Structures are given as structure tokens and as C-alpha cells.
Amino acid sequence: MMNCPSCGAIMVWLNGSVLHDPPVKEYKCRRCQLFVVKYPDGNYEAKPIEQNQQQQQ
């Protein structure tokens, strides 16, 4: 579980589940439309979700 670095909301975990816990995790914030990649060492990269990607989902 991860909170959004921008607004603090709980983010949606995109690439894992209880049974599958990958080392590099991807999250999405539904409130501020931020995409975050979290690495095993605790560092993360955040970037806004592009408009055309939102329309596909």
C-alpha cells in the first residue's frame, strides 16, 4: 500500500496482488491522476497520467 506523494490518498496498486508481489510496484492515484513507480530500495518516480492513456482505461 502506498499513499500518493501529492495529495496523500491511498493509491491503486496496478501490477500486483496478495499472491504476486513484484519488486518494482506501479501505482495510480485516482484523485490527482498521478502514476508512481516504486522501487525495492524505497525510491519512487512520479509522473502525471497522459490524457490519451486515461481514455483507454
Phi, psi and omega in degrees: 000142180217140174268146180298130179291344181268307187247347178089358179290154175290132184267158177275128179275118189271325191243028180207180178203184179297324182271343183230109184240088182289155180293324177258119185252144179245134182230158176224134175263122180284336183283308185250009176055055179246139176252129184233135172248121182251128183265161183302332181278001178098346177287157179213158174241135179236139176210150179292147177282133181287150182301317183291332176289324179296320183292331180285334184268000000 
